[in-house]
Amino acid sequence: MTFQADAGALPYVPLGALLREWRTARRMSQLALAVEAGMSARHLSYVETGKAQPSREVISQLANALEMPLRERNALMIAGGYAPEFTENALSTPALERMRQAIDLIIAHQEPYPAFVLDRHWNVLKANQAATRVNRLLMNDRNSRHTNLLHQVFDPEDFRSVIINWAEVAEKFIRHAQEQLAASPTDMVLRNLVSELFQYPDVPEHWRRRDLTNGPAPVLTLAFHSDEGELRFFETITTFSMPRDLTLDELRIECAFPADDHTAAVCARLASAPP
């Protein structure tokens, strides 16, 4: 049984064109992809040119071989005329109640240190009370101009103004975003977001080129100016293992930990202060 996509949703892209785009992004020849997917190069060539209609199972094998994210796998299925393989539920829906409880538990247990829940485009969906307290301290009770973490880091009138090692931090974030783009080359929202970052002043032009030789440091310390002196944090990222829902697949929880005793003491003092 095939599935007809809503004509008013997204512009139709032929299955073959999508496969070629992903194969190019993964730097795979037709032969290499065919071998990895367990099919003949001739059959793959026919699929890419539209001469053959692949089964749902074949499309799934191709998506696995290309290591495509869940959202992109759905797009491939729709382009092939089939129903999407994975569901997408808003985080607030009853279907994700248990997962939402788990997320709330994680960020609550991170107290008195900050924790944020981000989507795939770096939008802050949730934050614990510690994040609110530390942000107010850093911004002198001013609200952030953005709900997007990348814009917060790159905008001189936002958190960028208090990040001591801004160049190191900003490069780390933009490299991370570029790695995301390499994994999801058809994500135009993320591509546009990265382009917007280069509109801010003093962003080095050479950061546009993806660095394939020097990987990011295993641990990055973020240092901030504050009225309580310099605050230093390092971050860990939590994701869901083998999710079957697009929302969960694209969520990540960033937890900040104090990198020195002074920062830990300031966080504890902020938590014990009256509201």
Rosetta blueprint (number, residue, H / E / L):
1 M L
2 T L
3 F L
4 Q L
5 A L
6 D L
7 A L
8 G L
9 A L
10 L L
11 P L
12 Y L
13 V L
14 P L
15 L H
16 G H
17 A H
18 L H
19 L H
20 R H
21 E H
22 W H
23 R H
24 T H
25 A H
26 R L
27 R L
28 M L
29 S L
30 Q H
31 L H
32 A H
33 L H
34 A H
35 V H
36 E H
37 A H
38 G L
39 M L
40 S L
41 A H
42 R H
43 H H
44 L H
45 S H
46 Y H
47 V H
48 E H
49 T H
50 G L
51 K L
52 A L
53 Q L
54 P L
55 S L
56 R H
57 E H
58 V H
59 I H
60 S H
61 Q H
62 L H
63 A H
64 N H
65 A H
66 L H
67 E L
68 M L
69 P L
70 L H
71 R H
72 E H
73 R H
74 N H
75 A H
76 L H
77 M H
78 I H
79 A H
80 G L
81 G L
82 Y L
83 A L
84 P L
85 E L
86 F L
87 T E
88 E L
89 N L
90 A L
91 L L
92 S L
93 T L
94 P H
95 A H
96 L H
97 E H
98 R H
99 M H
100 R H
101 Q H
102 A H
103 I H
104 D H
105 L H
106 I H
107 I H
108 A H
109 H H
110 Q L
111 E L
112 P L
113 Y L
114 P L
115 A E
116 F E
117 V E
118 L E
119 D L
120 R L
121 H L
122 W L
123 N E
124 V E
125 L E
126 K E
127 A E
128 N L
129 Q H
130 A H
131 A H
132 T H
133 R H
134 V H
135 N H
136 R H
137 L H
138 L H
139 M L
140 N L
141 D L
142 R L
143 N L
144 S L
145 R L
146 H L
147 T L
148 N E
149 L H
150 L H
151 H H
152 Q H
153 V H
154 F H
155 D L
156 P L
157 E L
158 D L
159 F H
160 R H
161 S H
162 V H
163 I E
164 I L
165 N L
166 W H
167 A H
168 E H
169 V H
170 A H
171 E H
172 K H
173 F H
174 I H
175 R H
176 H H
177 A H
178 Q H
179 E H
180 Q H
181 L H
182 A H
183 A H
184 S L
185 P L
186 T L
187 D L
188 M H
189 V H
190 L H
191 R H
192 N H
193 L H
194 V H
195 S H
196 E H
197 L H
198 F L
199 Q L
200 Y L
201 P L
202 D L
203 V L
204 P L
205 E H
206 H H
207 W H
208 R H
209 R L
210 R L
211 D L
212 L L
213 T L
214 N L
215 G L
216 P L
217 A L
218 P L
219 V L
220 L L
221 T E
222 L E
223 A E
224 F E
225 H L
226 S L
227 D L
228 E L
229 G L
230 E L
231 L E
232 R E
233 F E
234 F E
235 E E
236 T E
237 I E
238 T E
239 T L
240 F L
241 S L
242 M L
243 P L
244 R L
245 D E
246 L H
247 T H
248 L H
249 D H
250 E H
251 L L
252 R E
253 I E
254 E E
255 C E
256 A E
257 F E
258 P E
259 A L
260 D L
261 D H
262 H H
263 T H
264 A H
265 A H
266 V H
267 C H
268 A H
269 R H
270 L H
271 A H
272 S H
273 A L
274 P L
275 P L
